[in-house]
Amino acid sequence: MRFAIKRWLFLLHRWLGIGLCVLLAAWFFSGAVMLYVGYPKLTESERLQHLPALPAQAKLLGPQQALQRAGLRGPLADLRLSLASQGQPSYLVTLQGERKTTAVDASTGAVLQMVGAEQALASAQTFTGAPLAALHYQGTVQEDAFTHSRGLDAHRPLHVVAVDGEPGLRLYLSGRTAEVVRDATRRERGWNYVGAWLHWLYMFRGNAANPYWGDVVNTLSVIGLVLAISGTVVGIMRWRFAKPYRSGRRTPYPSRSMRWHHISGLLFAAVTITWLFSGLMSMNPLRIFDSKQTLIDVRQWPGTSLQWVADSHAATPAQLLAAAGVPVVELRWQPVLGRLQVLATQSNGQHAVLDAQNAQRLQYQPADLITAAQKLSTSPIARQELLNSYDFYYYGRDSHSMMGSAQPPLPVLRVQWDDPARTWLHIDPSTGQLLGVQDQRKRAQRWLFALLHSWDWLPLITRRPVWDAVMIGLSAGGLLLSATGIMVGWRRLVRRKVAPRP
C-alpha cells in the first residue's frame, strides 16, 4: 500500500510537471520583468503633469449653470474642471449610480455628444504639446492587450493616437469625454508581452475566453500548488539526509538535469509554493476576502453626495483660481463635513483646499473628523492615530507596480472601531476625504497576497537594491527549477515516443 501511494505520488508530480513546467517558467520570468515594467497605466501624477493650467481670466460658467444648461440633474459622484477634453475648459461630470462620465463645455454648457478623430487629436495635442502633424489617429478599439483594465470600461470604445518623436508612444482616449485615459510606450508594450500580459494570462482576456479568465487562473494556480507540494514531498523522500547513495551524492539521479531539478526543487520549494498560493489569493477565490457584514457605512460621511442648489453667491471658477494663487490644472468639487469644498490642484499634485461658496482656504481639525467618523457606526471607536510615515498596512509602491497608481498621502488619520470586523478607516486630514476602509479580511489579504507575492515589507522595499537582489535571486531559482523540469519532461516524452514496442 505504501509503495503504491509513493508510486502514484511520483506519477502525479511527473505528469503535472510535464503539463505545467512551461507555464511555471513563464510565471517566474514574467514576474521578474514586472519588477521593472508594469502594465501600462496613466498614473495620477502623469495625468496632472500633462494638463495645461486653467486660464485664470477666462469667463467660464459656474458648475450650477453649466449643469443646468447641459440638462444634468441629480446628485453627482464626481465633478472636475480641466482642459483634459479637447484642450478646452470642460466640466467632467459623473452622476451617482453611473460609471460613465460626461464632458460639458465650461463656456457654453454644451455636452460633448460624440468623440471622433478631431476631438481625440485635439486632446492628444493638449496632452503631449506636440504639433498636430506629429499625431496619427489610428481609429478605435474596444479592448486590446494593453487596455484590459476594468477601470476603462466606462470609456470604451477607446480612440488610439500614435505620437511621433516619442519612444513609440500610444495614447488611448475616452470615447465619451476625449480625455487621455492611458498611455503606453513601445518599451512598455513590448516588455508587457513577456511581463504582465503573460503573467496574468491576458491571452484569455478580451476574447471568447474572457468570461472564464478568472476560472482559468484559479484552476492553473491550484494545479500548480499540487505540483509544487507533491514535488517537495518527492524531493524530500528521495534525498539521503543520513547516508549518501553509492555514487557519493545525496540525490539518486545520474542525469545532470534531473540532479539540478531535484536540488533546485528542495532549495526553492518554499518560495514556489508561496508565490503560487499568494497569486491564487490575488484572485480572491470564492470571494473569501469580501466583507461579510457592512458595519461601517461610509455613505453616511457628511455630505457624500454632490447636491447642487442654484446659488448666485457661489464662487466662480475665476475666483477659485485667483484664490489658489498658483497655476492650477484642475478644480474638483467635493462635499466634506456638510460643506462643499474645491481642490485646486497644481501639476505637481499639490493642492489648495477652498470653500466652494467664498473661495476661502479650509482647514480641518482632527477632532472634527473623529466626531464625523463616530457617526458612521454604532460601535465605539477603539483607537485613533495620526500617521506621519507609512506602516505595514498603509504604504506606497513604485508607480509601475500593480498597486502604485497613486502615492497615498501623508499624514493620514487612522480610526479603528471596536466592532466584530475590527474595521479601520483612513482619512486625509488636509482634505477631509475618506481614503479607504479595511477590515480583518482586507488585512488578511494584505498578508496572504501583497506581502507573500510582492515582498512589500517596508524594511525591505525601502532598502533597494536589497529588495531587487532578493526578488531576482528567488525568481532565478524558480526559473532554474522550471527550466530543468522542462528538460526532464521533454526527455521523458521523447523517450516514450521512440521506445520500441514489446
Summary of the structure (lengths in Angstrom):
residues: 502
radius of gyration: 27.6
end to end distance: 28.4
largest distance: 96.6
contacts: 1549
relative contact order: 0.12
helix: 42%
strand: 17%
